[in-house]
Each structure stands twice: as structure tokens, then as C-alpha cells.
């Protein structure tokens, strides 16, 4: 880590607030029915408001209309790259996306032409979390349709130096044992990021703690939904109960994560979109086979993996894989 004082670094980081995070852009396509249909099929959202001649786009598609695809958008602001480079040089080399917020100002309809711009809205003071010490950086994208405000998308990351966790030595440990434990702590792996638990999904994580994978079921139309939401996508009902998943599923799709490297994970590793036997889909790790042997349609079975002393996660093992092999 650099020897720049915290106060000097804070001041330099604050100077980037209000500067462009990306060059102002134009959506590559106007709002259109095929993209709306693809989105709704992928999300399992059958709301009739998103189909037909008077369709509106799902509000959560707001960012989708601004994306540049594989070819990207022309031009790039240097300010955001400079800001991240400044944090890298100061030793805050790890990054994790923490959350995003969207505000919807008007419905988007097929034919709307989209423009947008993005700024660095804020850089926090230095914060210490369980992951480590660093800075929260928030960017704000303002989206317009036909030149009129349509919505705002805020995206927040945490740039940090991973915390080094010292193993707990036995109460009767000798000085030599304590010294060995201290030395081991300098090379210990950072912990996995913590899931965001809120009032809408707390029941899911309580189920995980009891080794039960719970799916929400609408009281009104009996539609199953995942991830957990406060209301039903199909009928809008706010009343629901849960059913327990059998644990059987298949790999519906997957990606192999190579970059960016993250100290808590062994790269490359496979992240799967798992279609459960009940019909809903969830994202989780595929284990038991090498990352390059994961295939769409591969049958998998639920199990629970302890990441550390505080965190246990549902993962999916390839059917037939021997426990302890692969991923």
C-alpha cells in the first residue's frame, strides 16, 4: 500500500465527484418488443402489461437500453479509470459490486429513443468492513427517452484491501504455536463476500441455515417465484407461502469466471444458472467437475458448502461426481 496519507487520498478521491464516469451515449436500439419479450422470457415474467400493442417495458430493463453490447459505445471518459487507478495504486486492489438502485420516472414504450450520461456521484470516506478497508464508489446514470427524464440508475462498488484474518490460537498454545499461527495469517485467504440479507429475502437465508431451499409461492395464483420478491410477478398479490425444493435440477446456462481475479475464489470457476425441478431458476456454483466440463443440460443435485465459520451456501454438484473432486 502506498504511503499517501488517508486525508490526502480522501481529498484526491473527492475531486472526482461530479466528473463524467462515461461519455454521454445513445441507446443502440430504440425500446422494442423483441427485447422486451426476451427479457420477460428470461425472467419468467408473464405480466400482460409487457405484451401486446400497448406494451410498456419492464421498469427493471432501464439499464438494458443503455448497454453497448460486445462492440461497446464509442468514446470513453478517463475520469472513472483514473479514479480506480488511484485506488489501485493506494493498495485498494480488490473490488466487489455492493448494490444498485433504480428510480423510474416514466414508462418506456416501444419506439422510445434512449440517451444517457453517467457521473461519479460520490466517493465515501475510508470504511472498514468484514471484507477489508476501502472506499465505496457510486456512479449515477441518468436515462432519457425522447430527451425527457425516464429514470436513474445508481451502481455502487467497494474498492478495498482485503482483511487478513488471524486464525484463533488454542488457549494453551505455546509461543511457537502462536508465532506459526501469526505467520499463517499473512497468507490466509480473504473470506467470501457476504450475501445481502434484507426483509424481503431473510426467510430464504433462514431456510439455508436449516439446509432447506425454500421457494416462494403466491397465495393468489400459486405461481412459484425465485429469487424472493415482495410481490407476485404474475398477479401482483402480496400474499405468499413457501415450498421446499427437492434439490434436483439441471444446468440451464453457465459462465466460467476468469476475470477479474478475486482472492476469495480459485479462478477459473463455473457459475451456473440452475433450473430446479420445480421450474424456477437460481444462480449458484457448479461443483464436482472441472470448470471446462460443465455443460448445459447437465443434471445436478443440491448440497451445502461451508465457506467459512459464519457462511454456508447452497451449491449444485454434478450428478455422479464424487464429493471432494473437481470445483
C-alpha positions as CSV (number, residue, x, y, z in Angstrom):
1,X,0.0,0.0,0.0
2,X,1.3,3.5,-0.8
3,X,2.4,5.8,1.9
4,X,0.0,8.6,0.9
5,X,-1.9,9.8,4.0
6,X,-5.5,8.9,4.3
7,X,-6.5,12.6,4.4
8,X,-4.6,13.4,1.2
9,X,-6.1,10.4,-0.6
10,X,-9.6,11.2,0.6
11,X,-9.3,14.7,-0.9
12,X,-7.9,13.5,-4.2
13,X,-10.8,11.0,-4.5
14,X,-13.4,13.5,-3.6
15,X,-12.2,15.7,-6.5
16,X,-13.7,13.1,-8.9
17,X,-17.2,13.6,-7.6
18,X,-19.4,15.1,-10.4
19,X,-17.0,14.2,-13.2
20,X,-18.2,12.1,-16.1
21,X,-17.9,8.3,-15.5
22,X,-18.7,7.6,-19.1
23,X,-19.1,9.6,-22.3
24,X,-22.8,10.5,-22.9
25,X,-24.3,7.8,-25.1
26,X,-27.2,6.9,-27.3
27,X,-29.0,3.6,-27.0
28,X,-28.1,1.2,-29.8
29,X,-31.7,0.3,-30.4
30,X,-34.9,2.1,-29.5
31,X,-37.1,0.4,-27.0
32,X,-38.6,-2.6,-28.8
33,X,-40.9,-5.5,-28.4
34,X,-38.4,-8.4,-29.2
35,X,-36.0,-7.3,-26.5
36,X,-39.0,-6.9,-24.0
37,X,-40.1,-10.4,-24.9
38,X,-36.6,-11.9,-24.5
39,X,-36.3,-10.2,-21.1
40,X,-39.7,-11.4,-19.9
41,X,-38.9,-15.0,-21.0
42,X,-35.6,-15.0,-19.3
43,X,-37.1,-13.6,-16.1
44,X,-40.2,-15.7,-16.2
45,X,-42.3,-12.5,-16.1
46,X,-45.7,-13.0,-17.6
47,X,-47.2,-9.7,-16.7
48,X,-49.7,-8.8,-19.5
49,X,-48.6,-5.1,-19.3
50,X,-45.4,-6.1,-21.1
51,X,-47.1,-7.6,-24.2
52,X,-49.4,-6.5,-26.9
53,X,-49.9,-3.3,-28.9
54,X,-49.9,-1.1,-25.9
55,X,-47.0,-2.7,-24.1
56,X,-44.6,-1.0,-21.8
57,X,-41.1,-2.2,-21.0
58,X,-40.5,-3.7,-17.6
59,X,-39.0,-0.9,-15.5
60,X,-36.1,-3.1,-14.4
61,X,-35.0,-3.1,-18.1
62,X,-33.9,0.5,-17.6
63,X,-30.1,-0.2,-17.8
64,X,-30.6,-2.7,-20.7
65,X,-31.5,0.0,-23.1
66,X,-28.1,1.8,-22.4
67,X,-25.8,-1.2,-22.9
68,X,-23.4,-1.2,-25.8
69,X,-23.1,-5.0,-26.3
70,X,-19.9,-6.6,-27.4
71,X,-18.9,-3.7,-29.6
72,X,-19.5,-1.2,-26.8
73,X,-20.1,2.5,-27.2
74,X,-17.8,4.9,-28.9
75,X,-15.7,7.1,-26.7
76,X,-14.8,6.7,-23.0
77,X,-14.3,9.0,-20.1
78,X,-10.9,8.8,-18.5
79,X,-12.0,10.1,-15.1
80,X,-13.5,6.9,-13.8
81,X,-10.5,4.9,-14.9
82,X,-8.2,7.4,-13.2
83,X,-10.2,7.2,-10.0
84,X,-10.0,3.4,-10.0
85,X,-6.3,3.6,-10.8
86,X,-5.7,5.9,-7.9
87,X,-7.3,3.4,-5.6
88,X,-5.3,0.5,-7.1
89,X,-2.0,2.5,-6.6
90,X,-3.0,3.1,-2.9
91,X,-3.4,-0.7,-2.4
92,X,-7.2,-1.0,-2.7
93,X,-6.9,-3.5,-5.5
94,X,-9.9,-5.8,-4.8
95,X,-13.4,-4.9,-5.9
96,X,-16.9,-6.1,-5.2
97,X,-20.2,-4.7,-6.5
98,X,-22.4,-4.0,-3.5
99,X,-25.7,-2.8,-4.8
100,X,-27.6,-0.8,-7.4
101,X,-30.6,1.5,-7.1
102,X,-33.1,2.5,-9.8
103,X,-35.7,5.2,-9.9
104,X,-38.4,5.2,-12.6
105,X,-39.7,8.5,-13.8
106,X,-41.9,7.4,-16.7
107,X,-42.9,4.2,-18.5
108,X,-40.8,3.2,-21.6
109,X,-42.6,2.1,-24.7
110,X,-41.6,0.6,-28.0
111,X,-40.2,3.3,-30.2
112,X,-38.7,5.4,-27.5
113,X,-35.2,6.6,-28.3
114,X,-32.8,6.4,-25.4
115,X,-30.0,8.7,-24.4
116,X,-28.0,8.7,-21.2
117,X,-25.0,10.1,-19.3
118,X,-23.1,8.9,-16.2
119,X,-21.2,10.7,-13.5
120,X,-19.2,9.8,-10.4
121,X,-21.9,10.7,-7.8
122,X,-19.9,10.0,-4.6
123,X,-16.8,8.5,-3.1
124,X,-17.2,7.6,0.5
125,X,-14.7,8.3,3.3
126,X,-12.5,5.3,4.0
127,X,-14.5,2.4,5.5
128,X,-13.6,-0.8,7.3
129,X,-15.9,-3.8,6.7
130,X,-15.5,-7.6,7.2
131,X,-14.1,-7.8,3.7
132,X,-11.4,-5.2,4.4
133,X,-10.8,-1.5,4.3
134,X,-11.5,0.7,1.3
135,X,-13.9,3.1,-0.4
136,X,-17.4,2.9,-1.8
137,X,-17.7,4.5,-5.2
138,X,-21.2,5.3,-6.6
139,X,-21.9,6.2,-10.2
140,X,-25.2,7.6,-11.3
141,X,-26.6,7.2,-14.8
142,X,-29.4,9.5,-15.9
143,X,-31.6,7.9,-18.7
144,X,-33.8,9.9,-21.0
145,X,-36.4,8.9,-23.5
146,X,-37.0,11.4,-26.3
147,X,-35.0,13.9,-24.4
148,X,-37.2,13.7,-21.3
149,X,-36.0,12.1,-18.0
150,X,-37.0,8.5,-17.8
151,X,-35.1,7.1,-14.9
152,X,-31.9,7.0,-12.8
153,X,-29.6,4.0,-12.3
154,X,-27.1,4.1,-9.4
155,X,-24.3,1.5,-9.2
156,X,-22.0,1.1,-6.2
157,X,-18.8,-0.8,-5.8
158,X,-16.4,-1.3,-2.9
159,X,-12.7,-0.9,-3.7
160,X,-10.7,-2.4,-0.8
161,X,-7.6,-4.0,0.6
162,X,-8.6,-7.5,1.8
163,X,-8.6,-8.0,5.5
164,X,-6.1,-10.6,6.9
165,X,-7.9,-12.8,9.3
166,X,-5.7,-14.2,12.1
167,X,-6.5,-17.8,13.0
168,X,-7.7,-18.3,16.5
169,X,-4.9,-20.0,18.6
170,X,-5.8,-22.5,21.3
171,X,-5.9,-21.0,24.8
172,X,-3.0,-23.2,25.8
173,X,-1.0,-22.6,22.7
174,X,2.8,-22.2,23.2
175,X,4.6,-19.1,21.9
176,X,5.9,-21.2,19.0
177,X,2.4,-22.2,18.0
178,X,1.1,-18.6,18.3
179,X,4.0,-17.5,16.1
180,X,3.2,-20.1,13.5
181,X,-0.5,-19.1,13.6
182,X,0.6,-15.4,13.1
183,X,2.7,-16.3,10.1
184,X,-0.1,-18.4,8.6
185,X,-2.4,-15.4,8.9
186,X,-0.3,-13.4,6.5
187,X,-1.2,-15.8,3.7
188,X,-4.7,-16.7,4.7
189,X,-7.4,-16.3,2.0
190,X,-9.9,-13.5,2.3
191,X,-13.4,-14.6,3.1
192,X,-16.2,-15.0,0.5
193,X,-18.4,-11.9,0.1
194,X,-21.4,-11.9,2.4
195,X,-24.9,-12.2,0.8
196,X,-27.1,-9.2,1.2
197,X,-29.9,-10.2,3.6
198,X,-32.9,-7.9,3.8
199,X,-36.5,-8.1,4.9
200,X,-37.6,-9.5,1.5
201,X,-35.2,-12.4,1.5
202,X,-34.4,-13.1,5.1
203,X,-36.7,-16.2,5.1
204,X,-34.6,-17.7,2.3
205,X,-31.4,-17.4,4.2
206,X,-33.0,-18.7,7.4
207,X,-34.0,-21.8,5.3
208,X,-30.5,-22.2,4.0
209,X,-29.2,-22.2,7.6
210,X,-31.6,-25.2,8.2
211,X,-30.5,-26.9,4.9
212,X,-33.9,-26.2,3.3
213,X,-34.0,-24.5,-0.1
214,X,-37.3,-22.5,0.1
215,X,-39.2,-21.2,-3.0
216,X,-41.9,-18.5,-2.7
217,X,-45.4,-19.5,-3.8
218,X,-48.1,-16.9,-4.5
219,X,-51.2,-17.3,-2.4
220,X,-53.3,-15.8,-5.2
221,X,-52.3,-17.6,-8.4
222,X,-50.0,-20.3,-6.9
223,X,-47.1,-19.2,-9.2
224,X,-43.7,-20.2,-7.8
225,X,-41.0,-17.4,-7.9
226,X,-37.3,-17.1,-7.3
227,X,-35.4,-15.0,-6.3
228,X,-37.6,-13.9,-3.4
229,X,-39.7,-10.8,-4.1
230,X,-42.3,-8.9,-2.0
231,X,-45.0,-9.4,-4.6
232,X,-46.1,-11.8,-7.4
233,X,-44.9,-11.0,-10.9
234,X,-47.9,-12.8,-12.4
235,X,-50.9,-11.4,-10.5
236,X,-49.4,-8.7,-8.1
237,X,-50.5,-10.4,-4.9
238,X,-48.5,-9.6,-1.8
239,X,-49.5,-12.8,0.0
240,X,-47.3,-15.9,-0.2
241,X,-46.1,-19.0,1.4
242,X,-43.1,-21.3,0.6
243,X,-42.5,-24.8,-0.7
244,X,-39.2,-26.7,-0.2
245,X,-37.2,-27.5,-3.4
246,X,-36.4,-31.2,-4.0
247,X,-32.8,-30.2,-4.7
248,X,-32.9,-31.8,-8.2
249,X,-32.1,-29.6,-11.3
250,X,-30.1,-29.1,-14.4
251,X,-27.6,-26.5,-15.7
252,X,-29.8,-24.2,-17.7
253,X,-26.8,-21.9,-18.6
254,X,-23.4,-21.1,-17.1
255,X,-20.4,-18.8,-17.3
256,X,-16.8,-19.5,-16.5
257,X,-15.3,-16.7,-14.4
258,X,-11.7,-15.8,-15.4
259,X,-11.5,-12.1,-14.7
260,X,-11.4,-10.0,-12.6
261,X,-9.5,-12.2,-10.2
262,X,-10.9,-12.2,-6.7
263,X,-8.7,-13.5,-3.8
264,X,-11.6,-15.5,-2.2
265,X,-12.1,-17.6,-5.3
266,X,-9.9,-20.0,-7.3
267,X,-10.1,-18.8,-10.9
268,X,-11.4,-20.0,-13.2
269,X,-14.6,-21.4,-11.7
270,X,-18.1,-22.1,-13.1
271,X,-21.2,-20.2,-12.1
272,X,-24.4,-21.8,-13.2
273,X,-28.0,-20.7,-13.8
274,X,-29.7,-23.8,-12.3
275,X,-33.2,-24.7,-13.4
276,X,-34.8,-26.5,-10.4
277,X,-37.2,-29.4,-10.9
278,X,-39.9,-27.1,-9.7
279,X,-39.3,-24.8,-12.7
280,X,-37.7,-21.7,-11.1
281,X,-34.0,-20.8,-11.7
282,X,-31.3,-19.7,-9.4
283,X,-27.6,-18.8,-9.7
284,X,-25.1,-20.9,-7.8
285,X,-21.7,-22.6,-8.1
286,X,-21.4,-25.9,-10.0
287,X,-19.1,-28.2,-8.2
288,X,-17.7,-31.7,-8.5
289,X,-16.4,-31.3,-12.1
290,X,-13.7,-29.2,-13.6
291,X,-15.0,-25.8,-14.9
292,X,-14.4,-26.8,-18.5
293,X,-16.6,-29.9,-18.2
294,X,-19.8,-28.1,-17.1
295,X,-22.4,-28.4,-19.8
296,X,-25.9,-27.1,-20.5
297,X,-28.4,-29.7,-19.5
298,X,-26.1,-31.4,-17.0
299,X,-28.1,-32.9,-14.1
300,X,-27.1,-31.5,-10.7
301,X,-28.2,-32.0,-7.1
302,X,-28.3,-29.5,-4.2
303,X,-25.8,-29.7,-1.4
304,X,-24.5,-27.1,1.1
305,X,-20.9,-25.9,1.2
306,X,-19.3,-24.2,4.2
307,X,-17.3,-21.3,3.0
308,X,-16.1,-20.3,6.5
309,X,-17.1,-20.4,10.1
310,X,-20.0,-18.0,9.5
311,X,-21.2,-18.7,6.0
312,X,-22.8,-21.8,4.4
313,X,-24.1,-21.6,0.8
314,X,-26.3,-23.8,-1.4
315,X,-24.3,-25.2,-4.4
316,X,-25.0,-27.8,-7.0
317,X,-22.9,-30.9,-7.6
318,X,-22.9,-32.6,-10.9
319,X,-24.8,-35.9,-10.6
320,X,-22.4,-38.8,-10.4
321,X,-19.5,-36.6,-9.3
322,X,-17.6,-37.9,-6.2
323,X,-17.7,-35.4,-3.3
324,X,-14.4,-33.7,-3.0
325,X,-13.5,-33.9,-6.7
326,X,-13.3,-31.0,-9.1
327,X,-14.7,-27.5,-8.4
